[in-house]
Amino acid sequence: MPKVVTRFAPSPTGFLHIGGARTALYNWLYARRHNGSFFLRIEDTDRARSTDAAIKAILSGMKWLGLDWDGEAVSQFDRAARHQAVAEEMLANGAAYKCYASAEETATLRAQARESGAVFRGDMWRDRTPDAETTKKPYSIRIKTPRDGETTITDEVQGAVKVHNATLDDMIILRSDGTPTYMLAVVVDDHDMEVTHVIRGDDHLNNAFRQAQIYRAMKWDMPVYAHIPLIHGADGKKLSKRHGALGVDAYAEMGFLPAAMRNYLLRLGWSHGDDEIISTEQAIEWFNLGNVGRGPARFDFDKLDSLNAHYLRQMNPANILPMIENELENTIETTLSDIERKRILRALPSIVERAKRLPDIIDASTLYCNMRPISVTEKAANMLSEQGSLMQDAANELEAITDWSTEVIKAAIMSFAQARDLKMGTVMQPIRAAVTGGAPSGDLVELLEILGQKEVLGRLGDQANA
């Protein structure tokens, strides 16, 4: 088996969307599994729509996902001279011909074919010999597509798919201004980069039949094709922005982890038995084209959230804090102190149990920062309005503690409640409201212990004197 070579070839006319990210992942995994090469090619031949910002977004999105490529990213536009040379070679060997039809003439003939229900083949000059005057006019180069027989693509996902050659047009491969078309550039680049497997969305399946004609004309070996069904929304409709058709950078900003996103994208159209949680190492070991489904996958934010929550719970708190530190400091509008960092690191194991995304952790972590007086929700304020004296008495009880530990704190609160013939909840609820301001939190005693005696007494005193 020759060395496996795959590529991801996005067009830099926008962000790296979720479908493109999955395509990149599948190509990356297939190459890595077979110890092959994975290349990144920026298909920037559309100069009017290609932007440097889009290229930057694609590169940053790939890096965030952890999909490294071999060598430098290739610019398709930079290879225009090579594409033109191949078109001229096809013209010389009779596999292509000059077409002198203007854009206006071509548009008219295309419209007439559409109205009559005929196939527009673009073969107006296929069997014509131009006169001397015509040869002075600009011309495009069209491929001479076979009119008889069939073209069959043996696809690793779709199976054997065929079309009648009579339905294929003599497509333009070189425009009258000398620039290559997408169809030509893709084939030449894949051949020159020795790509063995073309893994892409099934919206490119029709292109494969047309691109096959260039391989045939140049007597080049065709790569193995694998056309993956597109991604739909959870409702089964074509994926749109409301479903999640966003740039990869948007998912990073929403607080998803790269590892979780890789896992989710992997399972969005591919399976390995009933396995749902699949590490990147396992994915490289297991990935194949045979297990790619033929039906459209459905994007589901709930499943992605669930998967992301799992990966958050598996992380070491020491690795989570650097990921949230900048945004947390922006939220509290100051630099974290050493004591705040220590509190957050201790609290993170319980915080992540309730978190789905990084912003959830940031919100919960603010509770462990020195932000007195803390903001209080309306519900918490109503509870505290009638508990001023109780808060002061509770503060006095907690101030007497000399060993600030969960066991001693809990015993002190129980003793305080029993001495006043109160239920534990009657005491703990206002304490929680005073210390948290009504923000969601885990075990109260653990929270008090992590915050420390001084901070707890300060927050209780703030509310008792409010």
N, C-alpha and C positions, 0 to 999 in steps of 0.2 A: 504494500500500500504506500503510495507516495505521501510525502509530508503533508499533513493537513494545513491548509491556509484558508482562513476566513477573513471577512472584512465587515466593517460597519460603515455605511456610506450615506450619512445624513446630508440633506440640503440645508445650507445656512440661511434660510429665509425666515426663521423663527426659533423658538426655544427647543430644547430637547424634550419632546413630549413623552408621555408614558408608554405609548406604543413603540416609539423609537428606542426608548430605554430597554424595553423587553427584547427587542430585536438585537440590540447591542449585547445584552446579557447572554442570549442564546448563542450568538456567534463566539463570544468570549469563552463561554463554558465549553463549547465543542472543541475549540482550538486548544484550550488548556487541558482538557481531558486527554487529547491525543498528542500532547507535547508538540503541538504545531505552532503556527504564528497567527496572530490576530492583528490586523491592520485597521487604521482609521483613515478614511478617505473623505475629505470634504468636497462634496459635489457642488462646486460654486461656479458652474458654467453660466448660470442665470445671473448675469452681472447686475441686472436692474433690480433684482430682489435680494441678492446675497448681501449680507452686512457683516462688518467686523464684530458688532455686538452679538449677533447670532452665533458666529464662530466661537467667540469667547464663552457664550452660554453653553454651547455644546461641549467644549473642552472641560469647563468647570463641572458640568453635570456628570460627565464620564468620570472625572476624578472623584467627585463626591460619592458616586456609586461604587468606587473602588475597581473600576474596569480599566486596567492598564493596557496600553497597546504597544506593539513592537515598533521600534524605530520612530521616526517623526511622522506627524499627521501629513497626509499627502493632499495637495491642492489639485483638483481636477483641472481647473482653469490653466494652471501652469504647464499642463501637458497637451495643450491645444495643438502644438506643432506636430506632435506624434499622432494625434487623432487625424489631423489633416493628411498626414502622410499615408495612413492606412486607407483613407477614403480615395486618395489618388491611386493607390495600389489596386484597389477594387475596380476603379475606373479603367485602369490599364489592362487588367486581366479579364475584362468583360463582365464582371459580377455586378457592375453598376453603370450608370449612364448619366449623361448631362440632361437636365430638364430646364428648358428656357421659359417655362410658364411663369408669369409674374404672380405676385401674391394675390392681386385682384382676380386674375384669371382662375387661379387655383380655388379661391373662395367661391367664385361663381359656379365652377364645375362641381365643387363639393356640395353646394346647396342644391343644385339640380339633381345630383345623385340621391340626396336625402329625400327630396320631394317625390322622386320616382320609385323610391324603395330599393335602389340599387346600391351595391357596395362601391364606395369611392376608392379606387386603387391608386390614384395619382400617377397613372401610367400614360399620361398624354404624350410624352416624348419617348416612350419605350421603344417604339419601332419606327420612329421618324428620323429622317436625315435633315439636319438644318441647312438652310442655304447660306451663302457667304455673308449676307447682311445679318442673319440671326446669330451667327457665331460670334458677332461682336458684342452681343448682349450679355448681361450677367446671367449666370446659370447656377442652379443648385445641383448636387449630385444625389441621385436616388439609387437605392439598391434594386437589383433586378430579382424580385421574388419569384420562386417557381410557381407556375400556374396549375400544375397537376400534382396529384398525390396529397399526402398529409404530413404534418409535422407533429411528432409525439414528444412530449416532455414526460420523462419518468421521474416524478416528484416524490421525495422521501416522505412527504406528509400527505399530499393529495392523491398519490398513486399515479397511474398512467393517464395522462390527459392529452387529447389530440385535437387538432383543428385541420380543416381542409385548407390547403394552401391557396385555393381560389378566393378565400375570404380575407387574405392578407394583402395589405397595400404595399406599393413600392415606396417605402418611407424615405424621407430625406435623411441623408447621413451627414451631408455638409451643406450648409446654407450658402446662399449666393454671396454673402459677405465673407465667406471663408471660415466661418466658425462652425465647429462640430455640433451635432445635436446630442441630446442626452443619450439616446439609444446607442449611438456609435461610441461615445466616450466611455460609457459603462462597460461595454464589451472589451474595448481595447485595454482599459485599465485593469479589469479583472484578469485578462490574459497576461498582460505584462507583469502583474503582481503575482502571477501563478496561483490565483485563487482556485481552490479545489471544491469548495462548498459555498454556495450562495444561499444564505438563510435570510429571508425577508418576508414582509407581509404579503398576504395573498392578493392584495390589490395590484401587485406587480406580476401576477401570473400571466396575464395577457401580454405583458411586455416580453416575457420569456420566449414566446413563439416568434416574435419579431426579432428579438436579439439572436435567436438560434440561426436566423438566416445569415447574420454576419459571421458567426462561427463557421457555418457551412461554406460561405464564400471565401473565407480566409484559410479554410482547411485547418482550423484550430480545434483542439479538443474542448468540448463543453464541460463546464463544472457540474457538480451534482447540485440540483435545485431542491430547496425545501421552502415551500411557501406556507407561512403560518397564518391561520385565520385571525382576523382583526379582533380588537377588544370592543365589547359593547358595554353599555351601562348596566346596572343591576336590573333595570326594567326591560332589558333585551333590545333596547334601541341603540342606534349608532352613538358611539361615545362622543360626548360634548363636554364643554367646560363645566356644566353643572354636574356631570357624572364624575369628573376627575381628569379630564383631558387637559391637564395643566403641565407646565414645565417642571422638570426635575427640581429646579431651584425652589419652586413653590412648595414641594413636599419637604425639602430641607427646612424651609422657613416655618412650615407647620409643625415641625418637631418630630419628624420620622427619622429613624436610624437607617443608615445605609444597609446594614446587615438585614434588617427587617424588610426593607424595600427589595433587596435582592431575593430574599426568600419568597416574598409575595409575588413578585414578577415571575419568578421561576414557576410557581404553581398556577399562574394565570395562563393556563393553556398546556401545561405539561404535568405529568404525574409520575409518582414512583410508589405504586401500591396505595396504601392509605396514609402514607407519611405526609404530614403537614408542616412540621418544624424540620427544616432541612438546612444544615449549615452550609456555608460556601464550600468547605472541604468535601462534604458529602455530595454536593451538587456537581462539583468537578468530577468526582469519581463515578457518579451515576448518570450524568446527562447523556441522552441519546436523542436521535430524531424520531425514532419509532414510537416514542411515548408522547409525542406532541399530538394533541387532539385535533380533529378535523372541524369541530364546531367552534363558533366564536366564544371566547372567554368573556366573563362578566365581571366588571370592576365593581368592587364592593368596599366602601370606606369602613364599614363595621368590621369586616374581616381584617383589613389592613390595620385598624386600630388594635384589634385583639392580638395580632401578630406582633405589632410594635410593643405592646404592653409586655408580652412575653420576653422579648429581647431586653427591654428595660430592666426587668426583674433579674435577668441573668448577669447584668453588668456590675462590676465593682464600683462602689460609690466613689472611689478615688478617681475613676475614669469619667464618671458622670459630671462631677463638679466642674471640671474645666470646660465642659460642653455648654454649661448653663451660666457660667460665671459672668461673662460680659453682659448678657441680657438681664441677669438678675441685678447687677449693679446699675444698669440703666433704669430698672424698675424702682429700685430703692433710692436712686439718685445719689449714690455715694459708693465709695470703695468698701468691699467687705473687709472686716477686721479679722484677725486671727481667731478670736473667740467665736465669731459668726461662722467662719469656715468649719471650725471644729463641731459646732452645733449641727450644722447642715450635714456634715459627713456622718454624724451619729444618727441623724434623723432619716437620711436617705433610704435605708432599707425599708422603713415603714411607709415613707412617702411613695416610693415606686410601686408599692402594692396597690395603690389607689390611682396610679397614673396611667394614661394611655399614650401621651405625647410629652415631649420635653417642656412645652409651656405649662402643662399641669404641674410638673415638678418645680418650675420656677415660681408659680403662684403659691404652692405649698411651702416653698423654702423661705418666702418672705416672712413667714410666721416666726422664723428663728433669727431674724435680724433685729437690731436695736432701732425700732421705729416708734418709740413712745412719744406721745400717746398713740396707741394703735387705733385705726379706724374701726368703728363698730357698726354692725348691720342694724337695721331697724328692729328686727326680731330680738337680737341680743340686747339692744338698748332697752327695750320694753321689759325684758327679764331683769335687767340690772337696776332699773329705776326704783324697784321696790326692795332691793337687796343691799343698799349702801351699808347699813350697820353690820349685816352678815358678812360682807366682804372684808370689812375692817377687822371683825372678830377672827375670820379665817386667816387673814394676813398675820394677825398676832400669833395664832396657833402655829402657822408655818414658820414664822420668824424664830420661834423657840427651838426649832430643829437644829441640832449640831452636826448630824450625819445626814447630808442631803443625798439620800438614795431612794430608789423606788419603794423599797419595803417600808422604810421609816416614813416617807411621805404618805403612803397609803394608810399606814397605821394611825398617823396623826389626823388625817381627814376622817377616818372611821371613828376615832375617839371624839373628835369635835362634833360629829353628827350624833353619836350616842349620848353625849353629855347634854345635848339640846333636844333629845328625843326626835330627831329628824331622820328621814330616810337618806341614804347615801346620795341618791339622785338629786334630792332637794338641795344638797350642798354642792355637789360636783357640777351641776348644770350652770349655776351662776359663776362658779370659779372658771369653768371652761369659757363661758361667754366673756368674762373679764380678761382672760389671758389670750384668747384667740380673736376676740371681737366678733365672733360668730362665723369665722372662717372654718371650712372643713378641716378636721384633724383626726388623728388616730387616738390611741390610748392616752387618756388625760394624764395619768400619773407619769408615764414615760415622757410625755411632753414637758411636764413640770421639771422632771429630773434633768432633761437635756437643756432646758432654758437656763437653769441655774437659779439658786435662791434669790439672788439680788434682783434679777430681771423679773421673776415671778412676783416678788413683793412689790416691785415698782408698778407693775401692771395692775395688781389688785388695788394698790393705793390710788392709782389714777382713777379707777372706776368708783372706788369708795368715796372719793372726794369730788367726783364729777357733779 
